[in-house]
Amino acid sequence: MLFGSKTPPSRSELITEADLARSKGRLNKAISGYRKALELEPKDAVVLGKLAPLLARTRQPQAALESFRAAAQAHLDKGFADKALAVYAQATELFPLDLDLWRQVSQLHVQKGHRAEGVKTLLRGRLHFRRSGERPGAIQLLRETLALDATLFEVKLDLALQLSRQQQREEALALLEPLVAEARGKRHLCRLRWTQAQVTPGMGTFIAWLRAWVLGR
C-alpha cells in the first residue's frame, strides 16, 4: 500500500455521512452518499427508501419512483409486507397521480387478506383523479374497486358518470339501468335519478329526479 493512501469509506460510514447531509438539507450530497452505499449493496431496502424521497425533492421523479419500487420489492423479498406498504404509502403521497402505485398498494392489502383496505385504497386514489385529462385513471380505479366489491352503489354511480363524460354513454346507461332495483331509500334513488339526468339530460330524466326528490319514488 502506498504511503498516504486512504481506505475507502465503509458502507456504514457512507450511510452515516449521507444521513448527516440529509439532516442539514444538503440533498445532493446525501443522494450521492446513498448511491455509493447502494453500489455496495444494491437491494438495501432502507437506503433505497431514504434515497427515493430525496430524488423526488430534487425533481427526479422517474428515479424516485424506481427507488420507491425497488425498496418495496426488497422488503417483500424478505417477507416484510407491512414495510413494503409503508414505502408505497409514502410514494402515493409524493406521486398521487401515479395509477400503478394505488393499484400496487391495493393488491398488497388484498394479498394479506384485507380486501376492505384494498377497496379503501383505490377510492382514496380516485379522489386525486379529478381533471378531465385524469378521467381514464379514475375510471380504471373505479372498475378495480367494483371488481373487489360489486355492491358499492355510489361507486357505480361515479363510474357511470365518468364513463359518460368520456363519451362511453352506452356503457354508462347499461351500468345505471339495474340500479333502480338496488336503490335503498330516497337518498339512493335521488342520487341515481340525478346521475341519469347528467348522463342523458332532458325533461324526462329531470322530472324523474324531481319526483324522486319530492316523493321518494
Protein Blocks (a to p, Z undefined) as FASTA:
>chain_A
ZZhiacdddfklmmmmmmmmmmnopaklmmmmmmmmmmmmmmlmklmmmmmmmmmmnopa
klmmmmmmmmmmmmmmnopaklmmmmmmmmmmmmmmlmklmmmmmmmmmmnopamlmmmm
mmmmmmmmmbfklmmmmmmmmmmmmmmomklmklmmmmmmmmmmnopaklmmmmmmmmmm
mpgcjklmmmmmmmmmmmmgcfklmmmmmmmmmnoZZ
